[in-house]
Amino acid sequence: MSKQRVILGMSGGVDSSVAALQLKEQGYDVIGVFMKNWDDTDEFGHCTAEEDAEDVRRVCDQIDIPFYTVNFEKEYSEKVFQYFLDEYKSGRTPNPDVMCNREIKFGEFLQKGLDLGADFIATGHYARLEERDGEFVLLRGNDSNKDQTYFLHALNQYQLSKAMFPIGHMPKPQVREIAAAAGLATAKKKDSTGVCFIGERNFKEFLSQYLPAQPGDIQTLDGEVKGRHDGLMYYTLGQRQGLGIGGSGTGEPWFVADKDLERNILYVVQGDKHPRLYSKGLSATDVNWISTRRPQGEFTCTAKFRYRQPDQGVTVTLGADGAAEVVFHEPQKAITPGQSVVFYDGEICLGGGIIDKVNR
């Protein structure tokens, strides 16, 4: 039999570099592919994507696998960036990484890989896969601090049947050690953070290029004006930094508690224990269950409402329309519409959806 071919999405970071090395050593026919999803060339002609692509090329040369680039800028703009802007326009805080995984990495890239004769595609995500009872189960990465199942919860059985996560069983320090021992060019490269199309740029400055800002009043819940905001889209619930209204009242920090889009008011409260910052539940839409044997009725499990948050106990009730009502076992702070709620049963990622409404 010929070797199984794996098309590996490589970002220019250490994780996907070690994933390539692992697959090559395991005997797969590995092809490294760099996805160009965004043109980030600055006013001086500097483009970090070109630097990342060059790092991928160097690693592929080192471990002797073919290297290609694919351009998904148009697809990314239509399927991820437009969603990002639409959510901010509606006053919500989007999660573009979830959409990028579903639509680009395990959508467009998966199809491209299959067109190139791949048996599987692979990425450097910290997650694991197992086949149980004829289905694919998405399991947390063994490194709890790096587990990325939160961003993979929107995938389906077909996508997972074609996926491989070669480093999901490793802790991050071991990944670095393997890269260093092999002399990989990316062994000491710093991890990237944030959304790829923003990079190291100022978030406000970036967003203002695409959406017009409408400054307005910052008020307390009793209507006292405390200052001015630069535009509601720049603030997220629970935010403390950047309000510019410290020092009054009790002297405690101020936090964003709510937004009134119609009146363009940003509401703030003082102290991180203020009850308006906490909620007892949420409603989720666009809920995806990874198993075809989706839960029914009401059940309990754990959930995360943001990446790297410790699991929280919840009771979930499913509606006929596929939406989910989630009741928290303990009040939760700064639940943010537009972000993802992701459900877990122990180490298994069950799926998740988009937070639509918050029940205070």
Protein Blocks (a to p, Z undefined) as FASTA:
>chain_A
ZZdddddddehiaklmmmmmmmmmnopacddddddfbdcbdfkopafklmmmmmmmmmmm
mnopadddddfklmmmmmmmmmmmmmmmnopacdfklmmmmmmmmmmmmmmmmmnopabd
cdfbdcddddeehiacddddfblmlocklmmmmpcfklmmmgccfklmpcfklmmmmmmm
nopaklmgccdedjfklmmacfklmmmmmpccdddddddfkopafbdcfbjklpcehiag
hnlpghianopacddfbdcfknopacddehjkbfklpcfbdcdehiacfbfbdcehjadd
dddfbehiacddddddddfkopacdddfbdcehiaehiacdddehjbcfbdcddfbdcZZ
